[in-house]
Amino acid sequence: MAQTDFQQPFPTGATNDAFAQYFTGQSYNAPVVDGGVPVNNITFEPACRNNWHIHHGENGGGDQVLICTAGSGWYQAEGEEPISMTPGAAIRVPAGTKHWHGAKADSWFSHLAFITPGENVRNEWLEPVTDEVYSALPKNGEAA
């Protein structure tokens, strides 16, 4: 599927060069809301995924919320089954949870992402999701 065939309600944004080292494949980042609780639209080309990572925070901060707006992707927390994300799917990732998210092999994927504010909020980027782990996901967009 060409990017021109991929329709979503938010801008795709520029290539996500600032975080490219933490992704396998090409992603794009479009700020939707600045200040307060920043919200970004992150778009993944087919098979693009981010590395395993953990959001940290204290006093209510560090939870991540992902809301799929277009395409089809995966979310997976360490030790859990992957979750298929399609438009309208929303996932709360509690602070301290090792996880990754990205596009399915045959689909573009976009989600809104934000992190709850609090104290000492930060990301800890970890190892890439290996091709072995990624290729073991269900095929043809099937749910896990």
C-alpha positions as CSV (number, residue, x, y, z in Angstrom):
1,M,0.0,0.0,0.0
2,A,1.5,3.4,-1.0
3,Q,1.3,6.2,1.5
4,T,-1.0,8.1,-0.8
5,D,-3.5,5.2,-0.4
6,F,-3.3,5.5,3.4
7,Q,-6.0,7.9,4.7
8,Q,-6.1,9.1,8.3
9,P,-7.7,12.0,10.2
10,F,-4.5,13.6,11.3
11,P,-1.4,14.8,9.5
12,T,1.4,12.2,8.9
13,G,4.0,14.7,9.8
14,A,7.7,14.6,9.1
15,T,10.0,11.6,9.3
16,N,10.7,10.8,12.9
17,D,14.4,11.4,12.6
18,A,14.8,12.4,16.3
19,F,13.8,8.9,17.4
20,A,14.9,6.9,14.3
21,Q,17.5,5.0,16.3
22,Y,14.7,3.5,18.3
23,F,12.7,2.2,15.3
24,T,13.0,-0.6,12.8
25,G,11.7,0.9,9.6
26,Q,10.4,4.4,8.9
27,S,8.0,6.3,11.2
28,Y,6.6,9.8,11.1
29,N,5.7,12.2,13.9
30,A,3.0,15.0,13.8
31,P,2.3,17.0,16.9
32,V,-1.4,17.3,17.4
33,V,-1.5,19.1,20.8
34,D,1.4,21.1,22.2
35,G,1.7,22.0,25.9
36,G,-0.2,20.6,28.8
37,V,-0.5,17.0,27.8
38,P,1.3,16.8,24.4
39,V,-0.4,14.5,21.9
40,N,1.4,13.2,18.8
41,N,0.2,11.3,15.8
42,I,2.8,8.6,15.1
43,T,2.6,6.9,11.7
44,F,4.4,3.6,10.9
45,E,5.1,2.3,7.4
46,P,4.3,-1.4,7.0
47,A,6.5,-3.6,9.3
48,C,7.9,-0.6,11.1
49,R,8.0,-0.9,14.9
50,N,9.7,0.8,17.8
51,N,12.1,-0.8,20.2
52,W,11.0,-2.3,23.5
53,H,10.8,0.6,25.9
54,I,9.5,1.6,29.3
55,H,7.8,4.9,30.3
56,H,8.7,5.9,33.8
57,G,7.0,8.5,36.1
58,E,5.9,9.3,39.6
59,N,2.8,10.9,41.2
60,G,0.5,9.7,38.4
61,G,2.9,10.3,35.5
62,G,4.3,7.9,33.0
63,D,1.2,6.0,31.8
64,Q,1.0,6.0,28.0
65,V,-2.2,6.0,26.1
66,L,-2.3,4.8,22.5
67,I,-5.4,5.3,20.3
68,C,-5.4,3.8,16.8
69,T,-6.7,6.2,14.2
70,A,-5.9,4.3,10.9
71,G,-4.5,1.2,9.5
72,S,-3.6,-1.9,11.6
73,G,-0.8,-2.5,14.1
74,W,0.4,-4.4,17.1
75,Y,0.9,-3.6,20.8
76,Q,2.7,-6.0,23.0
77,A,3.7,-5.9,26.7
78,E,6.6,-8.1,27.8
79,G,5.3,-11.6,28.7
80,E,1.9,-11.0,27.2
81,E,0.2,-11.9,23.9
82,P,0.3,-9.2,21.2
83,I,-2.9,-7.1,20.8
84,S,-4.2,-6.2,17.4
85,M,-4.9,-2.5,17.0
86,T,-7.4,-1.2,14.4
87,P,-9.1,2.2,14.3
88,G,-10.8,2.9,17.6
89,A,-8.7,0.6,19.7
90,A,-7.3,2.3,22.8
91,I,-4.7,0.9,25.1
92,R,-3.4,2.2,28.4
93,V,0.2,1.2,29.1
94,P,0.9,1.6,32.9
95,A,4.1,3.3,33.8
96,G,6.9,0.8,34.2
97,T,5.6,-1.6,31.6
98,K,8.1,-2.9,29.1
99,H,6.4,-2.9,25.7
100,W,6.5,-2.1,22.0
101,H,4.1,-1.1,19.2
102,G,4.2,-0.8,15.5
103,A,2.6,-1.6,12.1
104,K,1.5,-5.0,10.9
105,A,3.7,-6.4,8.1
106,D,1.1,-5.6,5.4
107,S,-0.4,-2.3,6.7
108,W,0.4,1.3,7.5
109,F,-0.6,2.2,11.1
110,S,-1.2,5.4,12.9
111,H,-1.9,6.1,16.5
112,L,-2.3,9.1,18.8
113,A,0.1,8.8,21.7
114,F,0.4,10.7,24.9
115,I,1.9,10.2,28.4
116,T,0.2,11.3,31.6
117,P,2.0,14.1,33.3
118,G,3.6,13.7,36.6
119,E,7.1,13.9,38.1
120,N,10.3,12.4,36.7
121,V,8.5,11.3,33.5
122,R,11.0,9.8,31.0
123,N,11.4,7.0,28.4
124,E,13.9,4.2,28.7
125,W,14.7,2.8,25.3
126,L,15.7,-0.8,25.1
127,E,16.6,-3.5,22.5
128,P,14.9,-3.7,19.1
129,V,12.1,-6.2,18.6
130,T,13.9,-8.9,16.7
131,D,12.9,-10.1,13.3
132,E,12.3,-13.5,14.9
133,V,9.8,-12.1,17.4
134,Y,8.1,-9.9,14.8
135,S,7.8,-12.7,12.2
136,A,6.2,-15.0,14.8
137,L,3.2,-12.6,15.1
138,P,-0.1,-13.8,13.5
139,K,-0.3,-13.4,9.7
140,N,-2.8,-11.6,7.5
141,G,-3.9,-9.2,10.2
142,E,-5.4,-11.9,12.4
143,A,-5.8,-11.1,16.0
144,A,-3.4,-12.8,18.4
